[in-house]
């Protein structure tokens, strides 16, 4: 008799993800800036074109890890906000930004344009042990400094991530570690004036830790300090910073 067929569940299609990095105008407080970002997200999601978005998250830095970050010799956090948007396909994103009401909203929002970048990205999952409700979220933003080739920039950060995630303190205290590596797809398809799409190499790290105590244990690791010093010497930290953050999900249709 022929062997019974083995059921294979259909492959889950990965969404198309774009990330926006929005620096705060100097005249705004953290609270006012984050409130403006919330309002802009709500306005976009409330438009008919908002149906093109599967998932919309805000990553809003706080000051809970500022001191440990400084103690590691890493660049001080800046006042900013990140948007992480999932669409089914790149065409859905392009269609979203082509909508006249979205274009008007973008042109009227300095938080979306001034000193901001938007790019599509691919996830590199280094650790995934699931989530817990009271976890701590850390983030890192790395933009390629002038003079460092893009391939070298990505490779250096990828090697650092592998070395860091292999540390016992990271294995014991990290729930998730994902590197979002920028690509040029969004820059190739989004043509709406004022949308700050970039082709420059960018990496965003989202790192979930068990607790503040776990974060302090990681920050005090002597091996991590050596890794951080090596990363500093490599030159890739010329435009980079780490921070602790709150993640707010504005919609999830995925």
N, C-alpha and C positions, 0 to 999 in steps of 0.2 A: 504494500500500500504506500502511496506517496506520503511524505512527511506532512504533517498539518502546517498550514500557513501560519506564519508568525505575524501577529498584528504589530504594525509600526505606526505610532501616532504621527499625524501630520506635523511637519516641521513648523515651528513658530517663527513667523517672519519678524525680524528685528525692526523696530521703528526707526525712522530717520530723525536724528537728534541734532538740534542746534543749541548752542550756548551763547548767551550774551553776557558781557562783562560791562557793567555800568558804574563809573566812578561818580561819587557825589560832588555836586557843585560846592565850592568852598564856603558859601554862605549858609548852607543847610546843616542842621543837626542830624545825627543818626536817625532820630525818630521821624523828623520831617521828610528826610530823603526816603526812608523805607515806606512811609505812608504814600509818597508820590509813586513809588514803584508798584505798590499794591493797587493804587487807583488806576495806573496805566494798564496793568494786567487785567483788572476787572473790565475796563473799557474795551480792550481788545477781545476778551472772551465774550462780551455781551453783544458783539457785532455778528451778523450772519456769517461772516468769514471765519469767525471763531470756531465754527463747527469743523473746520479743517484740522484743528488741534486735538490730538488724542490725550495729551498730558501736558500740564503746565505747572512747573514748580519754580518757586523763588528760593534762592539760597542767600540768606541774610546774615552776614557776619555779626558776631557779638564780641565781647571783650573777655570771655571766660578763660582763654588760653594765652592772652597777650604776654603775660610774664614768662611762662615756660618757653614760648617761642623766642622771646628776647634772650633768655638764658642760653638757648642753643646757638645763639649768634646768627639766627636767621633774620631776614629783613622784617621790619615792623609791619603789622597789618595796616591796610588802608581802608578808608570808609568807602564801601562800594556795595553793589548787589549783583547777583548773578541770576539770570533767567535760564531755565532748562526746558526746552519745548520739544515734544515728540509729535511728529506727523507720520501718517502712514507711508508717504513717499515724498521725495524732493519736490515733485510737482505740486503737492498739496501745500507745501510751504511757500513756493513761488506764487501760487494762486492767492494765498492768504495776504501776502504783502502787495499784490497787485490791486486788491480791493480798494476802491477810492476812499472809503471811510478809514481804513487802516493807514493808508498813505497820509491822510489829513492828520490823524492822531499822532503819527510818527513825527511829522513836520512841526507839530505844536508842542512836542515834549523834549526839552533840552536834556533830560535824564536819559533819553534813548539815544541821543546823537552825540552830545559833547563828550569827547574823550572816551568813547565807547567802542567796543568791537563785537561783532557777531560772526560766528563761524559754525560750520557743521563739524561733528566729531564722531569718532569710533571709540567704543569702550574697550579697555583692556582690564579685565577683572583679575586682580592679583590674589585677593582673599575674599571669600564669601561664606561666612558661617551663619548667615541669617541675620535678622534684626531683633532688637528688643526695644521696648517702649521708652525706657529711660536712658538710652544710649546718648553718647556725645558725638557730634558731627564736627569733623575738622575738614578744612579745605585748603588747597594750594593752587596758586595760579602762576604759570611760568610762560613768559613771552620770550621769544628768541632774541637775545642781544645781538646787536650789530657785530658782524665779523665771525659769527659762529655758523657754520653750514647747518641747514635744516636737519639733514640726516644725523649729524653729530649731536645736535640738540636733542632730538628724540631718543637717540640711542643712549646718551648719558643719563637722561631722566629714567628711562626704562631700566637700565642697569641699577641705578640707585633704588628704584622701587623694588626690584627683585631682592637686593641685598637687605633693604629695610624689612621687607615682609618675611624674610627668613630669620630675623632676630627672634630669640625666645620671647622677649617682652612683647613684640608685635604679635606673635602667634598666640600668646596668652591673653592679650587684651584687645586685639583687633577683631571686629566682627566683619567689616567689609573694607576693601581698598580697591578703588576703581580709578584708572587713569583714562581720561578722555583726551584722545589725540586728535588735534584739529586736522581737517582736510579741506579741500577747495570746492566741494560740491555746492555749498550755499553761495559762494562767491560767483560760481558759474551760472547760477539760475536766478538769483534775486537782483532785479534791476531797478527797484523802487528808489527814487531819490531820497536821501536822508537815512537810509538803512545802512548802518556802518559795517557791512560785510568785509572780511579781511581774508587775504591769502597767506598772511604771515603765519609761521608755525606757532601754535599755542597749545599748551597742555593744562588741563584742569584736573586736579585730584580731589576725589571725594572719599573721605576716610571716616569710617564709623567705629567708635571706641566704646568699650563696655561701660565706662564711668569716668568721672573726673579723676578718681584715684588711679585708674588704669592709664589715663593720659599722663599723669604726673610720673608714673613708673616708667612709661616709655620715654618721656622727656629727660629723665635722669639716667638713661642707659648710656654708659661710657662708649659702647660700640657705635651707638647712633651718633654721638657727638663727633666721633672720628669720621663717620660717613658724611655728616653734615659739613665738616671741614673739607673733605675731599670734593664735595659738590660745590662748595664755595670756590675752591681753587680751579675747578673746571671752567668757571666763567659763565655758567648758565643761569646764575642767580642775579644777573644784572638788572632784570625786570621781573622780580618774583616776590611772592609773599604767601605766608601761611596764616590761617585764621581759624577760629572756632565759629560755628554757624548754626542757625536754626533753618530748617527746611519746611517751607509751607507749600502744600499742594493746593493749587487754585482750581484745578479740574483734573479728572482722571477717567477717560473713556476707553482706556486700553484694555 
